[in-house]
Amino acid sequence: MTTSREVRLAHRPVGAPTLADFSIVSVETPTPSAGQFLVRNQYMSVDPYMRLPMSGQDGVHAVMDAGQALTGASIGIVEQSAHPDWPVGCWAVSGSHGWRDSYLSDGKGLTRLETLAGPASLYVGLLGLIGVTAFGGVEGVLKPQPGQTLFVSGAAGAVGSVVCQLAKIRGARVIGTAGSDEKVAWLKDELGIDEAVNYRTAGDLRSVLKTFAPEGLDLMFDNVGGDTLEATLDTMKFGGHAALCGAIALYNSDNYRAGPANFFTVIEKCIRLEGFNAGPYYPRAGEIFSFLGGLLESGKLVWRETVREGIDAAPQAFIDMMAGANIGKMVVRL
Ligand SMILES: NC(=O)c1ccc[n+]([C@@H]2O[C@H](COP(=O)([O-])OP(=O)(O)OC[C@H]3O[C@@H](n4cnc5c(N)ncnc54)[C@H](OP(=O)(O)O)[C@@H]3O)[C@@H](O)[C@H]2O)c1
């Protein structure tokens, strides 16, 4: 037997999640029997989408009940094995075994790695969901060109920061919003985007965007939804194109599926709104990871993580990520 600890939902959050909404529980994991192995997680991902099943609202993500354990992406090392293809010491990447110290598996749904191409944490971020999403939105949906202006909301987060850089590499002019002056400075000074603004202190976003893009925005990559999406629709050019990736501004609300109040603008300006998600791009994951890994290795892409330590810190990491405490990707080291 191995004792593992896992994070569970104690209460359905009302509004922003609090520590009281989570519990950390010890569970006994049996010694692996034939065809099984035990993985000890090293890093796990902290993601906005996890708030959706906690909400109790119907959607793609199955609704979670109080008492259920959280799930999410993780990378770990095989520590005990009775499986011929999963020897002790190899790495296991999973999309659904995070939020616990260790777990038993038969290998279904896991990716085995003998060696890593970089720090293990990359595999729950740039070389995982984040990379596939950013690549899909930029290279698959928007395909920004020189001469075009792209607005990115949530620009200093995991997806947003990669999107900004991929768009710059393609030659577009990039404007981003983020929630602190430190994030704005990082976006301009280290990521080299053209304009960045702290949406919490900037006042009316429509005026700000009109100042930065008097002719209007050609493209938008939206991580935020809500007021930000509404302001952007009002600021887009006729025939503009928006890739809708997420709507984190709504995730703590009682209807995260709500649309923009000025939806008719889409008709008036012939704006192309294109919702997308990482799913259809996963078959290209190998190609995407080698492209992004190459950019990282050559110094053409900056990747930043905000790292919290240990399973006990995981609930606060989630709460803080939802409130904007992360720059780049929020991960927990286990
Ligand atoms: N479609 C897909 O397949 C897919 C895949 C991954 C992620 N996503 C979506 O992409 C978005 C970003 O995900 P991520 O993993 O990269 O997270 P992230 O941006 O690294 O972290 C979340 C950030 O959201 C910002 N935020 C929180 N509340 C906000 C609000 N009310 N208004 C504006 N910004 C707010 C915070 O930054 P500030 O300090 O800037 O407020 C926070 O740091 C999310 O909407 C997520 O659901 C979609």
The ligand as a Tripos MOL2 file, in Angstrom:
@<TRIPOS>MOLECULE
LIG
   48    52     1     0     0
SMALL
NO_CHARGES

@<TRIPOS>ATOM
      1 N1        -10.3050   26.4710  -25.8030 N.am      1 LIG1
      2 C1         -9.3750   25.6960  -25.2410 C.2       1 LIG1
      3 O1         -9.0930   24.5600  -25.6700 O.2       1 LIG1
      4 C2         -8.6380   26.2350  -24.0530 C.ar      1 LIG1
      5 C3         -7.4900   25.5830  -23.5570 C.ar      1 LIG1
      6 C4         -6.7980   26.1710  -22.4960 C.ar      1 LIG1
      7 C5         -7.2630   27.3500  -21.9470 C.ar      1 LIG1
      8 N2         -8.3920   27.9150  -22.4250 N.ar      1 LIG1
      9 C6         -8.9030   29.1710  -21.8850 C.3       1 LIG1
     10 O2         -7.9020   30.1330  -22.1070 O.3       1 LIG1
     11 C7         -7.9540   31.1190  -21.0770 C.3       1 LIG1
     12 C8         -6.5680   31.2560  -20.4450 C.3       1 LIG1
     13 O3         -6.2160   30.0030  -19.8510 O.3       1 LIG1
     14 P1         -4.7690   29.8280  -19.2230 P.3       1 LIG1
     15 O4         -4.6480   28.4040  -18.8260 O.co2     1 LIG1
     16 O5         -3.7700   30.4270  -20.1130 O.co2     1 LIG1
     17 O6         -4.8870   30.6780  -17.8810 O.3       1 LIG1
     18 P2         -3.9960   31.9510  -17.4930 P.3       1 LIG1
     19 O7         -4.2800   33.0250  -18.4710 O.co2     1 LIG1
     20 O8         -2.5920   31.5200  -17.3170 O.co2     1 LIG1
     21 O9         -4.5670   32.3140  -16.0520 O.3       1 LIG1
     22 C9         -5.8210   32.9040  -15.8990 C.3       1 LIG1
     23 C10        -5.7080   34.4370  -15.9760 C.3       1 LIG1
     24 O10        -6.9870   34.9660  -16.2670 O.3       1 LIG1
     25 C11        -6.9960   36.3190  -15.8850 C.3       1 LIG1
     26 N3         -8.3000   36.6990  -15.3500 N.ar      1 LIG1
     27 C12        -8.9570   36.1540  -14.3010 C.ar      1 LIG1
     28 N4        -10.1470   36.7730  -14.1210 N.ar      1 LIG1
     29 C13       -10.2280   37.7250  -15.0820 C.ar      1 LIG1
     30 C14       -11.2070   38.7030  -15.4270 C.ar      1 LIG1
     31 N5        -12.3470   38.8370  -14.7270 N.pl3     1 LIG1
     32 N6        -10.9620   39.5230  -16.4710 N.ar      1 LIG1
     33 C15        -9.8140   39.4160  -17.1750 C.ar      1 LIG1
     34 N7         -8.8520   38.5060  -16.9030 N.ar      1 LIG1
     35 C16        -9.0590   37.6760  -15.8760 C.ar      1 LIG1
     36 C17        -5.9100   36.4860  -14.8130 C.3       1 LIG1
     37 O11        -4.9060   37.3660  -15.3120 O.3       1 LIG1
     38 P3         -5.0210   38.9860  -15.1680 P.3       1 LIG1
     39 O12        -4.0800   39.3730  -14.0760 O.co2     1 LIG1
     40 O13        -4.6050   39.4480  -16.4970 O.co2     1 LIG1
     41 O14        -6.4500   39.3000  -14.8250 O.co2     1 LIG1
     42 C18        -5.3310   35.0770  -14.6690 C.3       1 LIG1
     43 O15        -3.9390   35.0930  -14.4760 O.3       1 LIG1
     44 C19        -9.0430   30.6580  -20.1180 C.3       1 LIG1
     45 O16       -10.2530   31.3040  -20.4590 O.3       1 LIG1
     46 C20        -9.1570   29.1760  -20.3950 C.3       1 LIG1
     47 O17       -10.4230   28.6470  -20.0530 O.3       1 LIG1
     48 C21        -9.0870   27.3830  -23.4730 C.ar      1 LIG1
@<TRIPOS>BOND
     1     1     2 1
     2     2     3 2
     3     2     4 1
     4     4     5 ar
     5     4    48 ar
     6     5     6 ar
     7     6     7 ar
     8     7     8 ar
     9     8     9 1
    10     8    48 ar
    11     9    10 1
    12     9    46 1
    13    10    11 1
    14    11    12 1
    15    11    44 1
    16    12    13 1
    17    13    14 1
    18    14    15 2
    19    14    16 1
    20    14    17 1
    21    17    18 1
    22    18    19 2
    23    18    20 1
    24    18    21 1
    25    21    22 1
    26    22    23 1
    27    23    24 1
    28    23    42 1
    29    24    25 1
    30    25    26 1
    31    25    36 1
    32    26    27 ar
    33    26    35 ar
    34    27    28 ar
    35    28    29 ar
    36    29    30 ar
    37    29    35 ar
    38    30    31 1
    39    30    32 ar
    40    32    33 ar
    41    33    34 ar
    42    34    35 ar
    43    36    37 1
    44    36    42 1
    45    37    38 1
    46    38    39 2
    47    38    40 1
    48    38    41 1
    49    42    43 1
    50    44    45 1
    51    44    46 1
    52    46    47 1
@<TRIPOS>SUBSTRUCTURE
     1 LIG1         1 GROUP 0 **** ****
